[in-house]
Amino acid sequence: MVRYSAHVSRRSILGTASIGIAASGIAACSQASSPSSEGTRTTGDAQGGSGSAGSTASAPASGEPDAPSLDDLVAEVQGKFTQEAYSDPDTGKELAFNVFLPEGYSGSGSYPLVHYIADASTVSDDPTTPLSQYGALIWASSVTQATDPCIVVVPSYTETVLDDHDGYTTTDWLDLTGRFVTWLQSEYAIDPARVYGTGQSMGCMIHLVLAGKQPDLFTALMFVDGQWDPSQLSGLGESTFIYHVAGGDDRALEGQTATKDMLTQASVDFAVADEEWDATADPSALLQQTQALFGKGKQRNFSSFVAGTVLEANPQSMEHMASFEPAYKLTGVRNWLLAQRSA
């Protein structure tokens, strides 16, 4: 595996270095719209009944509803990520990752962590490839950092981590990722009460499965347009999250519905947005809708875009791929995620 430039330990200030612009991934996404071991760092309205949860649901601040464009994000922050690699003691594998440290980072401080995983189109030997995605960059932008200076980590995989087409199968990378999140907290000055997970498609599914198996791994999660076998997601009943999908992505919508059914059968409460959201709507209107959802005061939340609107907001070949950027432009959702704290 390629080695990356060395960085000093967690309790020191880390510098940043410029990187080249990541090439867009060309591999197919892992779904389509249709009917704690210690490692080492290598250089380089309410539904259902009651349920427990690992964090305290908090209302988000209003915030600025406008979100920057992808081009703006690339210009502002892509080069501020540096590359590292985690060596997993259980498998011997190395996981390359990109890390952004907030301005003035101090090893004696305590910072939120945003752990973002991209979709399978970014599977590549180039670790910077996921930095082409909106969901990877928005957390490092001034829009986020001005109010919530946080560490942003974006792992990069050289193969698809799991498969939801021919049965629900996973690889060693799934559990390795869970160990990686724990290891990060020993390497960087991370606030253990503010560990956030989010991802789209493959990244959504990885976080779904991890939360299903280890509900205490993350303080709160933002799932974007993915699905998994609900029988493996019982841990979501103890998690704090928002699960957002595109209304025209049948697979993701069906997965979201199955997850709601699973929680209802387990007598776990959750909130559902009163209406679907139009991805082309004015940002202020979307902010009001997200705040209305979180105003219900539930730890588990479900929402969706009106079918077809993501294709207008972000023209792509299919609704699934078009849904990612509009979801991460939801200021109210991002604010809510970062407002959560572990109990």
N, C-alpha and C positions, 0 to 999 in steps of 0.2 A: 504494500500500500504506500501511496505517496506520503511523505512526511512533510509537515508544515513547520513554519518558523516557530521557534520556541517562545513560550510565555512563562512568566514567573508565577509563583504559587498564588492561591486564593487570597491570601492576606496581603497582597501587594497590589499596587496600581498597575493595571494592564494598559498597554498602549494600543493603538489601532493602526492598521496598515491598509493601504489601498489594495483593492482587488479588481480584477477585470470583470467586465459585465458578463453575467452568466448567460450561457446560451439556453434557449428555450428547450425543454425536453420534448422528444418526439415519440416516446413510447406511449402506447395506449393507456388511458386511465383505467384503473382497476374496476370501474363500473361504468355503465352507460345508461342513458335515459331510454327506457323501453317499458309495451304492455308487459438483607442487603449485603450483597458482596461488594467489597471495595475494589474499584478498578484503578487504572493509572491513566494519566493524560499523556498521550504521545505528542510530541511537538508536531509541528506541522501547522275560569274560575276554578276554583280548586276542584280537582277530580279525585276520585278514590277516597282513601281514608288517611290514616296517620302514617308517618314514616320518619325515621331518624335521619340525620344528615351530619356530615363532618364539618360544616362551616355554617356561619351565620349569614343569612340572606340580608343584604343591605341595599337600600335604594341608591341608584347612581346619581351623580351630579348632573346638572343639565348639560353643560359643556357646549362646545361649538359644533353645530350640526354638519357643517361643510367638511368634506374629506378631500385630501389631495388626490391628484391623478396618479396612475402608476408611473408615468414618465417623471412626474415630480418626485415621487418616492425614490426611484432609481437614482436620480441626480442628487438627491439630498443624503441618502443614507446607505445605499448599497455598498459603497466603498468603505464604510465605517465598520463593517463586520470583519472579523479575522477568523482564520481557520485553525481548528484543533482536531484532535482525534482521541477518542476514548478507547482504551484497551480493556475488553471485558474478560475478567478472570475465569468465568464459567465456560465460555466457548472459545476463547482465544481470538475472537474476532475483533476488528477495529471498526468503530463507527466514527466517520468524519462528521464534524459539525461546524457551523458558523456561529459566532458569538458576538453580540453587540453589548458593550458596557456603557452605561450612562456617563455623561460628562461629569468629571470630578470623581469618578468611581474610587472608592476607598475600600481596601480589604477589611477595615474595621467597621465598615458600615453594615447596613441591612437593607437589601433591595428586593422588590418583587421579581419573580421570574416568570416570563412568558415563554412557554415551550410550544413551538409551532412545528407541525409536520405537514409537508406538501402532499399533493396527489401523486399518483404513480407516473405521470408524464415527466416527472423530474428525476426518476431513477437514472443514475449516471455515475461515471467514474470521476466527474468533475464536481467537487463538493459545493461549488458556488451556484450550481444550477437552480436550487430552490429559491435563491435570492432574486429570481425573476418574477416572483409571485407577490401579489398585493398583500396577502395575509402574512407573509414573512416580514415585510418591510414596515407596515403601518405602525407597529408597536415601537419601532426605533425612531420614528419621525418626531419632529417637534410637536406635532398635534398631540401625541401621547406623552412624550417626555416632559413637556412643559408642566404637566400636572402630576404625572406618575413616572418619575425616573425609574426605569426598570431594566433588568438584564433580559436580553432576548436571545434565545438559543434556537437554532434551526438545524436539526440533524439532516444528513444527506445519505441516502441508501443506494447501494450498488445493485440491489435486486428488490423485487416486489416483496413486501413484508407479509402480506396475507392475501387470501383469495376468497371472494364471496360468490363466485359463479359456480364452480364445481364443488359444491359443499362449502362449508366454512372451515378453511384450513389456514394454519399460521406457520411461520418459520421461527427459527431461533431468534430472529431479530425482534420479535414481539416482546418476549420476556427480557431480552437484552435492553430494550428501550426503557422498560421499567427500572432496571438497575441503573441505567444511565441517568435517569431523572434524580434518583437518590444520590448518585455519585456527584452530580453537579452541585448539590448542596454542601458537599464537603470541600469542593474546589473553589467555589465563589461565595461571596458575601450575600447569601440569599436568605430572605426572611421566610422561615418555615411556615408562617401563617399566610403567606401570599405566593403560592406556587400554582400557576395557572397553565392549563393545557388546552390547546386548540389545534384544529387541522381540518383540511378539506378532503373529501373522498377517501383515499387511502389513509390520509392523516386523521380524518374523522373516525374511521373505523379502528385505527390503532388506539386512539384515545378512548373510544367506546369500550373496547375489550379490556384495556388497562383499568379503566374505572370500574368495569364489571367485576374484575378480579381483585383489584386493590382500591377500594373506594376512598382510602385515606391518602393515596399518593398525591392527589391534586386538591387544592383548596376549592377550585371551581373550574368548570370546563365550558368551552364553546364548540359545539359539534356543528360542522357545516357540510350538509349534503352527503351523507353516507348512511350505511345501515349494517346491521349484523344480526346474527341469530339471537333473538331476545332471551332464549333459555340460558345464554351465557352472560347476560347483562344484569343479573339480579342485584349486583352491587350498586347499580344506579339508584336504587332505592335509598342508599345512604350518601348519595353524591349531590353536589350543587351544580346545576348546569342549565344552559339553554341549548336546545336541539333545533336547529333551523334548516329547512329544506326548501327547494324550489317546487312549487305546486305542479309543474309540468314534468318533473323527474319522477316517474312512476316508482322506480325501485327505492329511491330515498324516501318518498312519501309513504310507501307501504311499510318500509322499515320503521319509520317514525310512528306510524299507527300501531304497528305490532309492539313497539316499546311502550307506548301509552297503555295498550291492553295489558301487557305484562305487569306494569305498575299498578293498574287498577285492580287486577286479580290479587296482587300482593297487599292491597289496601294502603298503598303509598300515595300521598296527595301530590298534585302538581297543578300548574296553571297553563292554560292555552290562550293564545292571543284571541281577542274577540272577533277579529277578522283577518283575512290574509292581507299581506302588505304588498303594495304596488312598488316594484323596484325602481320605477321611473318617477315616483312621486317626489315632491319637494323634500329636501333633507329635513326641514323643520317638521313637516307632517310625519315623516318616518320617525323622527325623534319622539314626537308625542305618542305615537303608537307603541314604540318600544317601552316608553315610560309607563304607559297604561298597563302593559303586560307585567312589568316588574312591580308596579304599584299594587298588584294582588298579593305581594309579600310571600310568594312561594319560593322554595329552593330549587325546584325542578320546573322548567319552563319549556314550552313548545311553540314554535311559530313557523310560518311559511310565506313564501312570495306567491302572488297571484300567477297562475300559469301563463307563460309567454312574456311576462314583463321583464324577466332577466335577459331575454334575447334582445329586447329593445335597449335595455340599459347597458348591456355588454355583449354585442353581437359575437356569437361563436357558432360552431357547427351543431351544437346540441344544448338543450336546457341545462343539463348537468354541469358542463364545463362553464357555461355562462353564469352560473349561480354564485361562483366563489367571490369574485370581486365585489358585487353588490352587497353580499353578506358582510364582508369585512369593512364596508363603508358605513355600516349601521353604527353611528356614533353612540347611540343609546345602549347598544349591546356591548360594545367595547368598554364603555364607562361602567356598566353594571358588572362585567367580569372583574375589572380591576378594583371594584368597591368591595368585593367579597373578602372575608377573613375567616380563617379556620378558628373553630371554637377553642 
